[in-house]
């Protein structure tokens, strides 16, 4: 039973062919494309409004130099939200429950922020490793601690996204299994458990959106330190 709970996180394959690329590329097909007409439909209008509001909120603390990252951050945000939401549907696979995929997003983007900071303002970028006013005996220790915390950032990004989605999916499957087991024996308890399952599903929808937003927001904060 314990093995079957984790089967949902196994990379899907068909006839020995991995389907991870299809699971990653399929969400882009669902996005409505703007039309050439003067009046767009409601879906395209809502999409444009959401993108504009999110971009303004995300890039508000950044200066003009960081605004060139707006397209990448917005695209990553929409991509993560779509994958997380589609993963809540039955008989689907959530690629963002794989730590390798999340680290593949986190490490290059974090490394890009560090390289930009070292290239544009190396003094300020290195100054983040030593807080101002530090006593002289604590300087070596603080430099080591700040360096470790700097290199832990991409790991924290990937693990946070993976752990939250994995825990949510496991909890939903555990409660759904409990509902099926309790239904023939204690229908009343099963109905109450199903109500809890419904509320948990709504919570997971919110978590899927919030975790994608937090992932991109932290990347924008890292960019703010180096731009």
C-alpha positions as CSV (number, residue, x, y, z in Angstrom):
1,X,0.0,0.0,0.0
2,X,2.8,2.4,0.9
3,X,4.5,1.8,-2.5
4,X,1.3,2.5,-4.4
5,X,0.9,5.9,-2.7
6,X,4.2,7.0,-4.3
7,X,3.5,5.5,-7.7
8,X,1.8,8.7,-8.7
9,X,5.2,10.5,-8.5
10,X,6.9,8.1,-10.9
11,X,7.9,9.5,-14.3
12,X,5.3,8.4,-16.8
13,X,6.3,6.3,-19.8
14,X,4.5,4.5,-22.7
15,X,6.1,1.5,-24.3
16,X,9.4,2.4,-22.6
17,X,9.3,6.0,-24.0
18,X,9.3,8.7,-21.2
19,X,6.4,11.1,-21.4
20,X,8.0,13.9,-19.3
21,X,8.5,16.1,-22.3
22,X,4.8,15.9,-23.3
23,X,3.7,16.6,-19.7
24,X,5.9,19.7,-19.7
25,X,5.0,20.9,-23.2
26,X,1.2,20.2,-23.1
27,X,0.2,23.1,-20.8
28,X,1.3,25.7,-23.4
29,X,-1.4,24.4,-25.8
30,X,-4.1,25.4,-23.4
31,X,-3.3,29.1,-23.4
32,X,-5.6,31.2,-25.6
33,X,-3.8,33.2,-28.2
34,X,-4.7,36.8,-28.9
35,X,-6.7,37.4,-32.0
36,X,-6.3,40.1,-34.6
37,X,-9.7,41.5,-34.0
38,X,-10.3,44.7,-32.2
39,X,-12.4,43.0,-29.5
40,X,-10.9,40.0,-27.8
41,X,-12.9,37.3,-26.1
42,X,-13.3,37.1,-22.3
43,X,-10.7,34.5,-21.7
44,X,-8.0,36.4,-23.5
45,X,-9.0,39.6,-21.7
46,X,-8.8,37.9,-18.3
47,X,-5.4,36.4,-19.2
48,X,-4.0,39.8,-20.3
49,X,-5.4,41.5,-17.1
50,X,-3.8,38.8,-14.9
51,X,-0.5,39.0,-16.6
52,X,-0.4,42.8,-16.4
53,X,-1.3,42.8,-12.7
54,X,1.2,40.1,-11.8
55,X,4.0,41.8,-13.8
56,X,3.4,45.1,-12.1
57,X,3.3,43.5,-8.6
58,X,6.4,41.4,-9.3
59,X,8.6,44.1,-10.8
60,X,7.5,46.9,-8.4
61,X,10.6,46.7,-6.1
62,X,13.0,46.3,-9.1
63,X,14.7,49.1,-10.9
64,X,14.6,49.7,-14.6
65,X,17.5,47.3,-15.2
66,X,15.6,44.4,-13.8
67,X,12.5,45.0,-15.9
68,X,14.1,43.1,-18.8
69,X,13.4,39.9,-16.8
70,X,9.7,40.6,-16.8
71,X,8.9,38.2,-19.8
72,X,10.9,35.3,-18.3
73,X,9.5,35.6,-14.8
74,X,5.9,36.0,-16.0
75,X,6.2,33.1,-18.4
76,X,7.7,30.9,-15.6
77,X,4.9,31.9,-13.3
78,X,2.1,31.0,-15.7
79,X,3.9,27.8,-16.7
80,X,4.3,26.6,-13.0
81,X,0.7,27.5,-12.2
82,X,-0.6,25.6,-15.2
83,X,1.4,22.5,-14.4
84,X,0.5,22.6,-10.7
85,X,-3.2,23.0,-11.5
86,X,-3.3,20.3,-14.1
87,X,-1.6,17.9,-11.7
88,X,-4.7,18.1,-9.4
89,X,-6.9,16.5,-12.1
90,X,-7.4,12.7,-11.9
91,X,-5.1,10.4,-13.8
92,X,-2.6,13.2,-14.5
93,X,1.1,13.6,-13.7
94,X,2.6,16.7,-12.0
95,X,6.1,17.3,-13.3
96,X,6.9,19.8,-10.5
97,X,6.8,17.0,-7.9
98,X,10.2,15.9,-9.4
99,X,13.1,17.6,-7.6
100,X,15.3,17.3,-10.7
101,X,12.9,19.5,-12.7
102,X,12.5,22.1,-10.0
103,X,16.3,22.2,-9.6
104,X,16.6,22.6,-13.3
105,X,14.5,25.8,-13.1
106,X,16.1,27.1,-9.8
107,X,19.8,26.6,-10.4
108,X,20.3,28.3,-13.8
109,X,18.1,31.3,-12.8
110,X,19.8,31.7,-9.4
111,X,23.2,31.4,-11.1
112,X,22.2,34.1,-13.6
113,X,21.3,36.5,-10.8
114,X,24.7,35.9,-9.1
115,X,26.6,36.3,-12.4
116,X,24.8,39.5,-13.2
117,X,25.6,40.9,-9.7
118,X,29.3,39.9,-10.0
119,X,29.5,41.5,-13.5
120,X,27.6,44.7,-12.9
121,X,28.4,45.6,-9.3
122,X,31.0,43.1,-7.9
123,X,31.7,45.2,-4.7
124,X,28.1,45.3,-3.7
125,X,27.5,41.7,-4.6
126,X,30.5,40.6,-2.4
127,X,29.4,43.0,0.3
128,X,26.3,40.9,0.9
129,X,28.6,38.2,2.3
130,X,29.7,40.5,5.2
131,X,27.1,42.7,7.0
132,X,28.1,46.2,7.9
133,X,29.4,46.7,11.5
134,X,30.5,43.1,12.0
135,X,33.0,42.6,14.8
136,X,36.4,41.7,13.5
137,X,36.6,38.2,15.2
138,X,33.3,37.2,13.6
139,X,34.2,38.2,10.1
140,X,35.6,34.8,8.9
141,X,32.6,32.9,10.5
142,X,30.0,35.2,9.0
143,X,31.6,35.1,5.5
144,X,31.4,31.3,5.7
145,X,27.8,31.3,6.9
146,X,26.7,33.9,4.3
147,X,28.4,31.9,1.5
148,X,26.7,28.7,2.6
149,X,23.3,30.5,2.7
150,X,24.0,31.9,-0.8
151,X,24.5,28.4,-2.2
152,X,21.6,26.9,-0.4
153,X,19.1,29.3,-2.1
154,X,18.6,27.2,-5.3
155,X,18.2,24.1,-3.2
156,X,15.6,25.8,-1.0
157,X,13.7,26.9,-4.1
158,X,13.5,23.5,-5.6
159,X,12.9,21.6,-2.3
160,X,10.1,24.0,-1.2
161,X,8.1,23.6,-4.4
162,X,8.6,19.8,-4.5
163,X,7.8,19.2,-0.8
164,X,4.6,21.3,-0.8
165,X,3.2,19.7,-3.9
166,X,4.2,16.2,-2.9
167,X,2.8,16.5,0.6
168,X,-0.5,17.8,-0.8
169,X,-0.9,15.0,-3.3
170,X,-0.1,12.4,-0.7
171,X,-2.6,13.8,1.7
172,X,-5.3,13.9,-0.9
173,X,-4.7,10.3,-1.8
174,X,-4.6,9.2,1.8
175,X,-7.9,10.9,2.6
176,X,-9.5,9.6,-0.7
177,X,-8.4,6.1,0.2
178,X,-9.9,6.5,3.7
179,X,-13.2,7.6,2.2
180,X,-13.4,4.5,0.0
181,X,-12.6,2.2,3.0
182,X,-15.1,3.9,5.4
183,X,-18.0,4.2,2.9
184,X,-19.3,0.6,3.3
185,X,-18.7,0.4,7.0
186,X,-19.5,4.0,8.4
187,X,-21.3,6.1,5.7
188,X,-21.7,9.1,8.0
189,X,-18.0,9.2,8.8
190,X,-17.2,8.7,5.1
191,X,-19.3,11.7,4.1
192,X,-17.6,13.9,6.7
193,X,-14.3,12.7,5.4
194,X,-15.3,13.5,1.9
195,X,-16.2,17.0,2.9
196,X,-12.7,17.3,4.4
197,X,-11.3,16.0,1.2
198,X,-13.2,18.7,-0.8
199,X,-11.9,21.4,1.4
200,X,-8.4,20.0,1.2
201,X,-8.7,20.0,-2.6
202,X,-9.6,23.7,-2.6
203,X,-6.6,24.3,-0.3
204,X,-4.3,22.4,-2.7
205,X,-5.6,24.6,-5.6
206,X,-4.5,27.7,-3.6
207,X,-1.2,26.0,-2.7
208,X,-0.5,25.2,-6.4
209,X,-0.9,28.9,-7.2
210,X,0.9,30.3,-4.1
211,X,3.9,28.1,-4.5
212,X,4.4,29.1,-8.1
213,X,4.1,32.7,-7.1
214,X,6.6,32.3,-4.2
215,X,9.1,30.5,-6.5
216,X,9.1,33.5,-8.9
217,X,8.9,36.1,-6.2
218,X,12.0,34.8,-4.5
219,X,13.9,34.8,-7.8
220,X,12.8,38.4,-8.3
221,X,14.2,39.2,-4.8
222,X,17.5,37.6,-5.7
223,X,17.5,39.7,-8.8
224,X,16.8,42.8,-6.8
225,X,20.0,42.2,-4.7
226,X,22.1,42.0,-7.8
227,X,20.7,44.6,-10.2
